[in-house]
Amino acid sequence: MSDEKKMIIYQVLPRLFGNNNNHCVYNGDITVNGCGKMADFTAKTLEEIKKLGTTHIWYTGIIEHATQTDYRRYNISPDHPAIVKGKAGSPYAIKDYYDVDPDLATDVPGRMKEFENLVGRTHRAGLKVIIDFVPNHVARQYHSDMQPDGTVELGANDDPNYAFSPYNNFYYIPQSELHGQFDMKGSVAEPYRESPAKATGNNRFDAYPNINDWYETIKLNYGVDYQNGGTCCFSPIPDTWMKMLDILLFWASKRIDGFRCDMAEMVPVEFWEWVIPQVKEKYPDLLFIAEVYNPAEYQNYLFRGKFDYLYDKVGLYDTLRNVACGYDSATAITRSWQRLGGIEKRMLNFLENHDEQRIASDFFASNPRKGIPALIVSACMNTNPMMIYFGQEFGELGMDTEGFSGRDGRTTIFDYWSVDTI
């Protein structure tokens, strides 16, 4: 092994981590169920996390996202409940790229300072900080209260008469109002209105997203005309590219150490090829980790897109899961890493994260101990990074019925809740 220390990333949802209310009620709001805070990551807590061998903490859900909690008294515009998943809302429905989620602050007006303090505390504990960058989509009612002077908010100069224009930040369905095949009222009398409708985050270019779509999000336009054969308009540089570069530089200036880029493969590789070198010119040590699920695109995003690491989900994760559950023999492991053809050191291994079911859940191995052999393989397979998800070290079951997230073997990212083992 080289002198470099193996990267061990500890992924944690601050919203859940510090919440020690063990009497949470189904679909409870923040006043009933409570919420973890950035302040819960004390020096002592960080020291305990570091004892696991952790080198990096990925704080999931730092950037302000849509929520059903009312923060109007802090000049944060409310979201219509029909387009928020769960009472807390998804951390992947970003409402303001330039702000910290108010749920996570002890003192809401000082939320950015609290985040900066969290970064400082984490560094003093000898750990590095990773946060999410969500480039493909934003919350339907995206509105930045903290847009920096001299920059323009997403969509502010769009011409909604065009379904696609390289100058627009969003895609539109002209002359159509949004008619989601989901409850457009939520818990209020007035239904949600959007006219013209915007395309939905999971590349849904009509006005009728359903409950299984990412209906709470809208797709960002990077200059690809998906409805006309995917024609690319990258010259001049699309406006969205410029805005995203500003956002990345804004967070990099907060002394973070890396970005985990959500659904990076839904954004053209040309954008990453353009943006990552510019960010690294100012912050050479900054890490970029991509969530990419298509193995045919791995080389593209690593070598052309300039990512440091990619998720190993459809290869090693799926293989180890099948072996642990008895659906496959251990010989599949060799096939899995050999298929990578030399890029295995650039893959991030894991057995749990916020999208996947807990090992100990009834849907996976139903016993945390059955995950130990798979974890050894995941951790020792190579010198590449590996990730653990908070609670995994204690055999968290993930078998709660929290609210929007049903009893599905996952720890909710949509609800106010607490994690028993933590």
Secondary structure, 3 states (H helix, E strand, C coil): CCCCCCCEEEEECHHHHCCCCCCCCCCCCHHHHCCCCHHHCCHHHHHHHHCCCCCEEEECCCEEECCCCCCHHHCCCCCCHHHCCCCCCCCCCEEEEEEECHHHCCCHHHHHHHHHHHHHHHHHCCCEEEEEECCCEEECCCCCCCCCCCCCCCCCCCCCCCCCCCCCCECEECCCCCCCECCCCCCCCCCCCCCCEECECCCECCCCCECCCCCCEEEECCCEEHHHCCEECCCCCCHHHHHHHHHHHHHHCCCCCEEEECCHHHCCHHHHHHHHHHHHHHCCCCEEEECCCCHHHHHHHHHHCCCCEEECHHHHHHHHHHHHCCCCCCHHHHHHHHCCCCCHHHEEEECCCCCCCCCCCCCCCCCHHHHHHHHHHHHHCCCCCEEEECCHHHCCCCCCCCCCCCCCCCCCCCCCCCCCCC
